[in-house]
Amino acid sequence: MSEQKTPKGMITLEVFASRKNLAPDKVIKMIKDGFYVGRVVGEQWFVDSAELSGAVTTSKIQKGTTYHSEYSTARKISMLISFLGWVVFAGGVIAAFSGMARGLLTSLPGLGIAVSGLFLVAAGQVTRATVDNADHTREILNHLQEKV
């Protein structure tokens, strides 16, 4: 087989497969299924190097393996919801303390706002846990299918 020049922004299939700890045939199937961006030039397969650089959200499962989240938008939104929840919580605490200067009853709305903020934080964390669970379940399925 003649040596092909590597297209700009791409790496060889063998390099990609070894870094991802996947069989080359599995990577080719995943490219054909649209999971990874890649192409064949002559007789050599290449994979877009952005697949390694974090263009797709990745997370460590255990040493030496990674998974790709298909729900990167949901993960980012859940982090935003949690962040906003903490901001609302802080605002509620400040409102509660400033209301205490005028009496106990005037601090209750601030406490309600603080509790609402905590519910937002919890909602963001539940969303993130659900997305992680979906990703991990898919990875378990992929692992089991590779063993068959």
DRENPAVO-551301 format. One line per 2 residues: number of its first residue (from 1); their letters; for each residue x negated, y negated, z of N, C-alpha, C. Coordinates in Angstrom, 1 decimal. Atoms other than C-alpha are relative to their C-alpha. Layout:
REM residues N
NUM) A) X:Y:Z:X:Y:Z:X:Y:Z  ...;
This chain:
REM residues 148
1) MS) -0.8:1.2:0.0:0.0:0.0:0.0:-0.9:-1.2:0.0  0.8:1.2:0.0:-1.4:-3.4:-0.9:0.4:-0.9:1.1;
3) EQ) -0.2:0.9:-1.1:-1.8:-6.0:1.7:0.8:-1.3:-0.5  -0.9:1.1:0.3:1.0:-8.7:1.6:-0.4:-1.2:0.8;
5) KT) 0.3:1.2:-0.8:0.4:-12.3:2.6:1.3:-0.3:0.8  -1.1:0.2:-0.9:2.5:-13.1:5.6:0.7:-1.3:-0.3;
7) PK) -0.8:1.3:0.3:5.3:-15.7:4.8:-0.1:-0.9:1.2  0.1:1.0:-1.1:5.2:-18.9:6.8:1.1:0.2:1.0;
9) GM) -1.0:-0.1:-1.1:6.9:-18.7:10.1:0.5:1.4:0.3  -0.4:-1.4:-0.2:7.1:-14.9:10.1:-1.2:0.8:0.5;
11) IT) 1.0:-0.9:-0.4:5.2:-12.0:11.6:0.4:1.4:-0.5  -0.3:-1.3:0.5:4.9:-8.4:10.5:0.9:0.8:0.9;
13) LE) -1.0:-0.8:-0.7:7.5:-5.9:11.5:-0.8:0.8:1.1  0.8:-0.8:-1.0:4.8:-3.8:13.3:-0.3:-0.8:1.2;
15) VF) 0.3:0.8:-1.1:3.7:-6.7:15.4:1.2:-0.3:0.9  -1.2:0.3:-0.7:7.2:-7.7:16.3:0.5:1.2:0.8;
17) AS) -0.5:-1.2:-0.7:8.3:-4.1:17.1:-0.9:0.3:1.2  0.8:-0.3:-1.2:5.3:-3.6:19.4:0.2:-1.0:1.1;
19) RK) -0.2:1.0:-1.1:5.9:-6.9:21.3:1.4:0.2:0.6  -1.4:-0.2:-0.5:9.6:-6.0:21.7:0.2:1.4:0.5;
21) NL) 0.0:-1.3:-0.5:8.8:-2.4:22.6:1.2:0.8:-0.7  -1.0:-0.6:0.8:11.1:-1.2:19.8:-0.6:0.8:-1.2;
23) AP) 0.5:-0.8:1.2:10.7:1.4:17.0:0.2:-0.9:-1.2  -0.2:0.8:1.2:10.1:-0.2:13.6:1.3:0.3:-0.7;
25) DK) -1.3:-0.4:0.7:13.1:1.7:12.1:1.2:-0.7:0.7  -1.1:0.7:-0.7:15.3:0.2:14.8:0.0:-1.5:-0.3;
27) VI) 0.0:1.4:0.3:14.1:-3.3:14.1:0.5:-0.2:-1.4  -0.5:0.1:1.3:14.8:-2.8:10.4:1.5:0.1:0.0;
29) KM) -1.4:-0.1:-0.1:18.3:-1.7:11.2:0.6:-1.2:0.6  -0.5:1.2:-0.7:18.8:-4.7:13.5:-0.1:-1.2:-0.9;
31) IK) 0.1:1.1:1.0:17.6:-7.0:10.7:1.2:0.1:-1.0  -1.1:-0.3:1.0:20.1:-5.4:8.3:1.4:-0.3:0.6;
33) DG) -1.3:0.3:-0.7:22.9:-5.8:10.9:0.1:-1.4:0.4  0.0:1.5:-0.3:22.0:-9.5:11.3:-0.4:-0.3:1.4;
35) FY) 0.4:0.3:-1.4:20.7:-9.2:14.9:-1.3:-0.8:0.0  1.3:0.7:0.1:17.2:-10.4:13.9:0.0:-0.6:-1.4;
37) VG) 0.3:0.6:1.3:16.1:-12.7:11.1:-1.3:0.6:-0.6  1.1:-0.6:0.6:13.8:-10.9:8.7:0.2:0.3:-1.4;
39) RV) -0.1:-0.4:1.5:13.1:-9.8:5.1:-1.2:0.8:-0.4  1.0:-0.9:0.6:11.1:-7.5:3.0:-0.6:-0.8:-1.2;
41) VG) 0.8:0.6:1.1:8.4:-8.9:0.7:-0.9:1.1:-0.6  0.7:-1.1:0.5:7.1:-6.3:-1.7:0.5:1.3:0.7;
43) EQ) -0.4:-1.2:-0.8:7.0:-3.2:0.5:-0.2:-0.3:1.5  0.3:0.3:-1.4:6.3:-5.0:3.8:1.1:-0.8:0.6;
45) WF) -1.1:0.7:-0.7:8.9:-6.1:6.3:-0.6:-1.1:0.9  0.5:1.2:-0.9:8.5:-9.5:8.2:1.2:-0.4:0.8;
47) VD) -1.1:0.5:-0.9:10.5:-10.9:11.1:-0.3:-1.5:0.3  0.2:1.4:-0.3:11.0:-14.6:11.8:-0.6:-0.1:1.4;
49) SA) 0.8:0.1:-1.3:8.5:-15.5:14.6:0.9:-0.7:1.1  -0.8:0.6:-1.0:11.2:-17.6:16.3:0.8:1.0:0.8;
51) EL) -0.6:-1.1:-0.8:12.7:-14.3:17.4:-0.8:0.3:1.3  0.9:-0.2:-1.2:9.7:-14.1:19.8:-0.1:-1.2:0.9;
53) SG) 0.3:1.3:-0.7:9.5:-17.8:20.8:1.1:-0.5:0.9  -1.0:0.5:-0.9:12.7:-18.0:22.8:1.1:-0.7:-0.7;
55) AV) -1.1:0.6:0.7:15.0:-19.3:20.0:1.3:0.6:0.4  -1.1:-0.8:-0.5:17.3:-16.6:21.3:-0.3:0.1:1.5;
57) TT) 0.2:0.0:-1.5:17.9:-16.7:25.1:-0.5:1.5:0.4  0.4:-1.3:-0.4:15.9:-13.9:26.7:-0.2:0.0:1.5;
59) SK) 0.1:-0.1:-1.4:15.6:-12.6:30.2:-0.7:1.4:0.3  0.6:-1.3:-0.4:13.5:-9.9:31.9:0.9:0.9:0.7;
61) IQ) -0.7:-1.0:-0.7:15.2:-6.7:32.9:-0.9:0.7:0.9  1.0:-0.7:-0.7:12.2:-4.8:34.0:-1.3:-0.2:-0.7;
63) KG) 1.3:0.3:0.5:8.5:-5.0:33.4:-0.1:0.7:-1.4  0.2:-0.5:1.3:7.8:-4.7:29.7:1.2:0.0:-1.0;
65) TT) -1.2:0.0:0.8:11.4:-5.0:28.4:0.7:-1.3:0.1  -0.8:1.2:0.0:13.5:-8.0:27.4:1.3:0.3:-0.7;
67) YH) -1.2:-0.1:0.8:17.0:-8.5:26.2:0.4:-1.3:-0.5  -0.4:1.2:0.7:18.6:-11.1:24.0:1.5:-0.2:0.4;
69) SE) -1.4:0.3:-0.3:21.8:-12.8:25.2:0.7:-0.5:-1.3  -0.8:0.5:1.1:24.4:-13.2:22.5:1.0:-1.1:0.5;
71) YS) -0.9:1.0:-0.6:26.1:-15.7:24.9:-0.7:-1.2:0.5  0.8:1.0:-0.5:23.6:-18.4:25.1:0.8:-1.3:0.3;
73) TA) -0.9:1.1:-0.2:26.3:-21.1:24.8:0.7:0.1:1.4  -0.7:-0.2:-1.3:28.3:-19.6:27.7:-1.0:-0.2:1.2;
75) RK) 1.0:0.1:-1.1:25.1:-19.4:29.8:-0.3:-1.5:0.3  0.3:1.4:-0.2:24.4:-23.1:29.2:1.1:-0.7:0.6;
77) IS) -1.2:0.6:-0.5:27.9:-24.1:29.9:0.2:0.3:1.5  -0.2:-0.4:-1.4:28.0:-22.1:33.2:-1.0:-0.8:0.8;
79) ML) 1.0:0.8:-0.8:24.8:-23.9:34.3:0.4:-1.5:0.1  -0.6:1.4:0.0:26.4:-27.3:33.4:1.1:-0.1:1.0;
81) IS) -1.1:0.0:-1.0:29.5:-26.4:35.4:-0.5:0.0:1.4  0.6:-0.1:-1.3:27.4:-25.4:38.4:-0.6:-1.3:0.4;
83) FL) 0.6:1.3:-0.3:25.4:-28.6:38.2:1.0:-1.1:0.3  -1.0:0.9:-0.2:28.5:-30.7:37.9:0.7:0.2:1.4;
85) GW) -0.6:-0.4:-1.3:29.9:-28.8:40.9:-0.8:-0.6:1.2  0.8:0.5:-1.0:26.9:-29.8:43.0:0.1:-1.5:0.1;
87) VV) -0.2:1.4:0.0:27.3:-33.4:41.9:1.3:-0.4:0.7  -1.3:0.3:-0.6:31.0:-33.4:42.9:-0.1:0.3:1.5;
89) FA) 0.1:-0.3:-1.4:30.1:-31.7:46.2:-0.7:-1.1:0.7  0.8:1.1:-0.6:27.5:-34.4:47.0:0.8:-1.2:0.1;
91) GG) -0.9:1.2:0.0:30.0:-37.1:46.1:1.0:0.1:1.1  -1.0:-0.3:-1.0:32.6:-35.5:48.3:-0.5:-0.2:1.4;
93) VI) 0.6:0.1:-1.3:30.2:-35.3:51.3:-0.2:-1.5:0.3  0.2:1.5:-0.2:29.3:-39.0:50.8:1.3:-0.7:0.3;
95) AA) -1.3:0.6:-0.2:32.9:-40.0:50.6:0.6:0.4:1.4  -0.5:-0.4:-1.3:33.8:-38.0:53.7:-0.7:-0.7:1.1;
97) FS) 0.7:0.7:-1.0:31.0:-39.6:55.7:0.4:-1.5:0.0  -0.3:1.4:0.1:31.9:-43.1:54.5:1.5:-0.2:0.6;
99) GM) -1.4:0.0:-0.5:35.6:-42.3:55.4:0.1:0.1:1.5  0.0:-0.2:-1.4:34.7:-41.3:58.9:-0.1:-1.3:0.8;
101) AR) 0.1:1.3:-0.7:33.8:-44.9:59.7:1.3:-0.6:0.3  -1.3:0.6:-0.2:37.4:-45.8:59.4:1.0:1.0:0.7;
103) GL) -0.8:-0.9:-0.7:38.8:-42.7:61.1:0.0:1.4:-0.7  0.1:-1.4:0.4:39.1:-38.9:60.8:0.9:0.3:-1.2;
105) LT) -0.9:-0.3:1.1:42.1:-38.9:58.4:-0.5:-0.5:-1.3  0.5:0.6:1.2:40.3:-41.1:55.9:-1.2:0.8:-0.6;
107) SL) 1.1:-0.9:0.5:37.5:-38.5:55.6:0.5:1.2:-0.7  -0.6:-1.2:0.5:39.9:-35.7:54.5:-0.1:0.0:-1.6;
109) PG) 0.2:-0.1:1.4:39.9:-36.7:50.8:-1.4:0.3:-0.5  1.4:-0.3:0.3:36.1:-36.6:50.7:-0.3:1.5:0.2;
111) LG) 0.2:-1.5:-0.2:36.2:-33.1:52.2:0.6:0.8:-1.0  -0.7:-0.7:1.1:38.7:-32.0:49.6:-0.8:0.0:-1.3;
113) IA) 0.9:0.1:1.2:36.4:-33.3:46.9:-1.2:0.9:0.1  1.2:-0.8:-0.2:33.4:-31.5:48.4:0.4:1.5:-0.2;
115) VS) -0.5:-1.4:0.2:35.4:-28.2:48.5:0.2:0.3:-1.4  -0.2:-0.1:1.4:36.4:-28.7:44.9:-1.3:0.2:-0.7;
117) GL) 1.4:-0.2:0.6:32.7:-29.1:44.0:-0.5:1.4:0.2  0.5:-1.4:-0.3:31.9:-25.8:45.7:0.7:1.0:-0.9;
119) FL) -0.7:-0.9:0.9:34.6:-24.1:43.7:-0.5:-0.1:-1.5  0.6:0.1:1.3:33.1:-25.5:40.5:-1.4:0.8:-0.1;
121) VA) 1.2:-0.7:0.0:29.7:-24.1:41.5:0.2:1.5:-0.1  -0.4:-1.4:0.0:31.3:-20.7:42.2:0.4:0.4:-1.4;
123) AG) -0.4:-0.3:1.4:33.0:-20.8:38.8:-1.1:0.2:-1.0  1.1:-0.1:0.9:29.8:-21.5:37.0:-0.8:1.3:0.3;
125) QV) 0.7:-1.2:-0.3:28.1:-18.6:38.9:0.7:1.2:-0.4  -0.8:-1.1:0.4:30.9:-16.2:38.2:-0.1:0.2:-1.6;
127) TR) 0.1:0.0:1.4:30.7:-17.1:34.5:-1.4:0.6:-0.4  1.3:-0.5:0.3:27.0:-16.5:34.4:-0.2:1.4:0.4;
129) AT) 0.1:-1.4:-0.3:27.3:-13.2:36.2:0.8:0.9:-1.0  -0.7:-0.7:1.0:29.9:-12.1:33.7:-0.7:0.2:-1.3;
131) VD) 0.8:0.0:1.2:27.7:-13.0:30.8:-1.2:0.9:0.1  1.1:-0.9:-0.3:24.7:-11.2:32.4:0.5:1.4:-0.1;
133) NA) -0.6:-1.3:0.0:26.9:-8.2:32.9:0.2:0.5:-1.4  -0.3:-0.4:1.4:28.0:-8.1:29.3:-1.3:0.3:-0.8;
135) DH) 1.3:-0.2:0.6:24.4:-8.5:28.1:-0.7:1.3:0.5  0.6:-1.2:-0.6:23.1:-5.7:30.4:0.7:1.2:-0.5;
137) TR) -0.7:-1.1:0.5:25.9:-3.4:29.4:-0.3:0.3:-1.5  0.4:-0.2:1.4:25.0:-3.9:25.7:-1.4:0.6:-0.1;
139) EI) 1.3:-0.5:0.0:21.4:-3.2:26.5:0.0:1.5:0.4  -0.1:-1.4:-0.4:22.3:0.0:28.3:0.5:0.9:-1.1;
141) LN) -0.5:-0.7:1.2:24.3:1.1:25.3:-1.1:0.2:-1.0  1.1:-0.1:1.0:21.4:0.3:23.0:-1.1:1.0:0.4;
143) HL) 1.0:-1.0:-0.5:19.0:2.3:25.2:0.5:1.4:-0.1  -0.5:-1.4:0.1:21.3:5.3:25.3:0.1:0.4:-1.4;
145) QE) -0.1:-0.4:1.4:21.8:5.2:21.5:-1.4:0.3:-0.5  1.4:-0.3:0.5:18.0:5.1:21.0:-0.4:1.4:0.5;
147) KV) 0.4:-1.3:-0.5:17.7:8.3:23.1:0.7:1.2:-0.8  -0.7:-1.1:0.7:20.2:10.2:20.9:-0.7:0.3:-1.3;
